[in-house]
Amino acid sequence: MRFSLDWNRMVDGNGEPCGRPAASQDVVFDAVDTLESTLSGLGYRLVYTRREIVAEEGSEPRSDTFQFNGDDLTELLGLPPGSVTGFKADMIVRAALAAVRRDQSPY
């Protein structure tokens, strides 16, 4: 089965990260490495996509976002929107596994 991880990374006009909070590429790659091996053991194939979203000049800083099979990281972890103050690899992995459990639930 296919499992999608979409990272929407906020960048400025020069392509520099400007999300508040912004996820580092190293953190995301660590999570992707862990998920590839974990999910393959569960019969899933990870499809990872990174989109760079250019923030409009003068606009309020927005957070990077992560979706797992279309579900948002904060929703999967039961966190209020805007409450994430920093992204860590284990947080991304936990959200992905919550999405897998949701997908496998008969309800």
C-alpha positions in Angstrom: 0.0 0.0 0.0 1.0 3.6 -0.6 1.6 5.9 2.3 2.2 9.6 1.6 4.2 12.1 3.6 3.9 15.7 2.4 6.1 18.4 3.8 4.9 22.0 2.9 8.0 24.1 3.6 7.6 27.8 3.9 10.4 29.8 2.1 11.0 33.4 1.4 11.6 34.9 -2.0 15.2 33.7 -1.9 14.3 30.1 -1.1 15.4 30.4 2.5 13.2 28.7 5.2 11.0 31.2 6.9 8.3 29.0 8.5 7.6 29.5 12.2 8.5 26.9 13.2 10.6 25.6 10.3 11.6 22.0 10.1 15.2 21.3 9.2 16.0 19.1 6.3 18.1 16.8 8.5 15.2 16.2 10.9 12.9 15.4 8.0 15.4 13.1 6.4 16.0 11.2 9.7 12.2 10.7 10.0 11.9 9.6 6.3 14.7 7.0 6.8 13.0 5.6 9.9 9.6 5.6 8.3 10.8 3.8 5.1 12.0 0.8 7.1 9.2 0.8 9.6 6.4 1.2 7.1 7.8 -1.3 4.7 7.6 -3.9 7.5 3.9 -3.1 7.7 3.3 -3.5 4.0 3.4 0.2 3.1 5.6 2.1 0.5 6.5 5.6 1.6 6.0 8.4 -1.0 7.7 11.5 0.3 7.0 14.9 -1.3 8.5 18.3 -0.3 6.8 21.4 -1.6 8.3 24.8 -1.2 5.7 27.5 -0.6 6.9 31.0 -1.1 5.6 33.3 1.6 4.2 36.6 0.4 6.4 39.6 1.4 5.1 41.2 4.6 2.8 38.4 5.5 2.5 36.8 8.9 5.0 33.9 9.2 3.3 30.6 8.9 4.4 27.2 10.1 5.8 24.4 7.9 3.1 21.7 7.7 3.2 17.9 7.4 0.4 15.7 6.1 0.2 12.0 6.3 -2.2 10.4 3.8 -3.9 13.8 3.9 -4.1 14.2 7.7 -2.3 17.0 9.4 0.5 16.3 12.0 -1.2 18.4 14.7 -4.5 16.7 14.2 -2.9 13.2 14.3 -1.1 14.0 17.6 -4.1 15.7 19.1 -2.4 19.1 19.3 -4.1 22.5 18.9 -3.3 24.2 15.5 -0.3 26.5 15.9 0.9 24.8 19.1 4.0 23.2 17.6 7.2 25.1 18.6 9.7 22.9 16.8 9.7 19.7 14.7 11.7 16.7 15.7 12.1 13.4 13.8 10.3 11.4 16.5 7.3 13.7 16.3 7.0 13.2 12.6 7.3 9.4 13.0 4.7 9.3 15.8 2.2 11.3 13.6 2.9 8.9 10.7 2.2 5.8 12.8 -1.0 7.5 14.1 -2.1 7.9 10.5 -1.3 4.2 9.8 -3.4 3.2 12.9 -6.2 5.5 11.7 -6.1 3.9 8.2 -6.2 0.4 9.6 -9.1 1.1 12.0 -12.4 -0.4 11.0 -14.2 2.6 12.4 
